[in-house]
Amino acid sequence: MPTYVAFLRAINLGATRKFPKASIVAATESAGATDVATHINTGNVRLTTRLRSRERVEQVLEEAYAEHAGFDVPVIAFTAAEFAALADRAAALSAERAHLERHYVHLLKSEPDAARLATLPPPTGAGRLPDGSGEFDVVVHGRAAHVLVGPGHTAGNADPARIERTLGVVATNRNVNVVTTIAGLWCR
């Protein structure tokens, strides 16, 4: 049976979107998954399932999570092998750019279309954050958009919603440390 790594979007934000780890595990198991584990309380889930289609895994989990949480929970899933490759790419991008202050990985439900990709700044360090501070690059590879923030970055100024709107796909983001840690724990 395949192992998947699933990422839940927009949980544990504010008083109305609480979805604790124990409830996530119970909901995941109710969807027929086994070998369920979570990592930190931001919606990172490992599971094994008989389902073989990523899209079907996402759909079944979204239905179970909506039932248990009482609100919609978008899910972005990867096979363990896909996520290991994504984490390796993230580590390589960070290593290539020793000057980085932050590296966020936006995990995408689907690959963005070419027209949307053309609206991103070229990966040259020439982009600016919305408030004008800090240089950044956005590098998209498959279902991952890497936001590489350079010198001048002010903590908290990266805008995940802007990247998601620009790419036109459902996404959730994690920092590169969480991505590589999860890959090491669950995908190797």
Phi, psi and omega in degrees: 000138182287150174256136178238154169244122183244144180237126182265136182261137169061048172247160179056038175244115180073185186280340188259355183240037179285132178211085185294159183305317181298322178290324177297314179299312180299316180294320179295317178294325178294338178275005177095005181277155175233176178051045185275134175217154175236159177227123188047172190262040180246010176090049175247120189227133170255141180207155173244138183212157174284342180294140184248347180262127178303316181299320179291320176301313180300316182297312182296318178293317179300320178295315180294319181292320178299318179295316183282321185274333182086010175208161180291137178232099176298142182236134174242117186243151176223148168292161179301319180294317178300317183289324176300316179295319178299316180294321177298318178296318179297315180297320180294317178298318178296318181294325179292338186235079184297340182279357186300140171263328179213150174221110177256142177244116177270116181272123190254138178293326177216165178286137178289152180280163186300323181297320178293318180299327181293342180275352178281153175293148178296150182285077183231000185085006185270350180289162177229150174288162186305328180272006178088358182265147170070134174278153177206156172240151170239119179242119181257130178223107181063238181259033176224133173245117181265121176258111186254107188259125184263197182304148180092358179293136174254125183310134177089358183271348177293138186247092180301323181296325180295317178298314181299315179297317181297317182282338177073026179226155174293136183211160168222153183239153176221155175280163186299328179295318178295317180300310182290326177296313180298317178299319179293323181286319195242348190238003184247000000 
